[in-house]
Amino acid sequence: MNNDAGTDRHFLFLQGPHGPFFYRLGKMLRATGAQVCRVGFNAGDRAFWRNRANYIAFTGTTQDWPDRLTQILDDNDITDIVLYGDTRPVHAAAVIAAKARGLRIHVFEEGYLRPFWVTYERDGSNGNSQLMDMSVADIRHRLQQADLELPEVPGHWGEMRQHIFYGALYHWFVMARNQNYPNFAPHRAISVRQEFKLHLKRLALMPWHRIGRLIATRRIKRGGFPYHIGLLQLEHDASFTAHSSFTTMREFLRLVIEGFANGAPSHHHLVFKAHPLEDGRTPLKQDILRIGREFGVADRLHFVRGGKLATLLDHARSAVAINTTAAQQVLWRGIPLKAFGTAVYSKPEFVSDQPISRFFAAPMRPDVDAYRDFRLFLLETSQIPGGFYSTRGRQQLLRRMADMMLAQNTPYTARQKIGAASGQQLRLVK
């Protein structure tokens, strides 16, 4: 197979990140000679795919999807499937079908090392990633020839406003223009109208949230007390629903607060940091205070809504997380980490296996040298500079993505080929 041209390739795009990234990527692949088509499941998918000639509307039910997918694969001689996240029902079914046929599966996700990178893998991401089967020894073996400098850890999210804007616009199309998709069922637990209202509410309240965040952060920084951090995940995120044993965030909060109450010294405090995209569908602050009162530690608990994590991490004694990528900032600083769920960084060299109460009493530190090798491996392979939501971020991504998708090797087996290019990118972001 010629890796420099796509003349024998036909890419089927499924659902992507909100906004025009998938359309721009498809246009780039067509420029290589490849064929491209897109399946849309609602009016939001259609709105961001401007080429109607290669757009396929799926208007059936979830139960109809496997048979319809088989027909699409057969009729179009599909060689590759492209999707964003691999756990939502329509994507999970597509992955099964693609693997049965030996098709290439291209999976995009938010970056394991946010905010200046996105994740590109083959066959699966997060708990389904090829990284899950790699030990630190395997990774170090693949890095024997590497000689790159690590960039500094970014201290902010990046494209937050664009992310929220495209999310609101997408859900508006689904809410107001979805008459041609009568059987569409969102993969979230709440309705599209509720999603849209939450996006609008977040946009409107951003200035007030910023003020509350500044006050809470200042209170912690000036308090003079030792503290631990609880990194909260979105309760509706696939990392929580598909790659953890928890069914609700309350379960996680109860486990952590009880462990803190039983194990942490009485003068230590616990700071819960909300996910930057937390939209209020879960009453986190109220749940934290209620559970804190139950265990007699409410006066030692704090809640910070979004914002920069680096400011809080600089003085933290330890951190507890569920599959959040923010945990990689914890490990970069050599801070002890207790991680729940199935995450790509859940290696025994990095995360503590102590019971939660014992962890809060005397947390074990990670092997920093091992983590730096892991991070370097990610930056050389699956972490691609750029972003989905801003024009500049998309342009940066598109410079590399077509070549990586046309390559026969996966990102993790092509390290030697892309190492020099990624090294240039690393030095640019320092």
VENNOR-V678214 format. One line per field, one symbol per residue. ss: DSSP state (h for helix, s for strand, l for the rest). psi: psi as a letter, one per 20 degrees, with the letter a starting at -180 (. if undefined). burial: I if it has 24 or more other C-alpha atoms within 12 Angstrom, else O. Layout:
ss=???
psi=???
burial=???
This chain:
ss=lllllllllsssslllllllhhhhhhhhhhhlllssssssllhhhhhllllhhhsssllllhhhhhhhhhhhhhhhlllsssssllllhhhhhhhhhhhhhllsssssssllllllsssssslllhhhlhhhhllhhhhhhhlllllllllllllllllhhhhhhhhhhhhhhhhhlllllllllllllllhhhhhhhhhhhhhhhhhhhhhhhhhhhhhhhhlllsssssllllllhhhhlllllllhhhhhhhhhhhhhhhlllllsssssllllllllllhhhhhhhhhhhlllhhhsssslllllhhhhllllsssssllllhhhhhhlllssssslllllllllllllllhhhhhhllllllhhhhhhhhhhhhhllssslllllhhhhhhhhhhhhhhhhllllllllhhhhhhhhhhhhhhll
psi=poijqkhjqopopbpaqpajghghghhghhhiiqqprpppirhgghhjohohhkpopojarhhiggghgggggghjlphqpproqjiqghhghhgggghhikqpoopqrqphmrijqrpprphrrcijqhhhjprhggghhijhjqmqpprqpqjrgdlgghggghgggghgghhhkjhimhjpoqirhrrhgggghhggggghjgghhgghggggghhghihjqqqqpooprphjqhhghhkriqhqhhgggggggghghhhqqijqrpppoqqhjpjjipmggggggghghhjkjhijqqppobaphhhhhhjqhrqprojqihhhhghhikpppopqaoqhjmqhigqqjqqghhghgmppqrnhgghhgggggghieiopparhhqggggggghhhggghhiqhqrhiikghhjggghhghghhj.
burial=OOOOIIOOIIIIIIIIIIIIIIIIIIIIIIOIOIIIIIIIIIIIIIIIIOOOOIIIIIOOOIOOIIOIIOOIIOOOOIIIIIIIIIIIIIIIIIIIIIOOOOIIIIIIIIIIIIIIIIIIIIIIIIIIIIIOOOIIOOIOOIIOOIOIIIIOIOOOIIIIOIIIIIIIIIIIIIIOOIOOIOOIIIOOOOOIOOIIIIIIOIIOOIOOIOOOIOOIIOOIOOOOOIIIIIIIIIIIIIIIIIIIOIOIIIOIIIIIIIIIIOIIIOOIIIIIIIIIIIIIIOOIIOIIIOIIOOOOIIOIIIIIIIIIIIIIIIIIIIIIIIIIIIIIIIIIIIIIIIIIIIIIIIIIIIIIOOIIIOIIIOIIIIIIOIIIIIIIIIIIIIIIIIIIIIOOIIOIIIOIIIIIIIIIOIIIIIIOOIIOOIIOIIOOOO
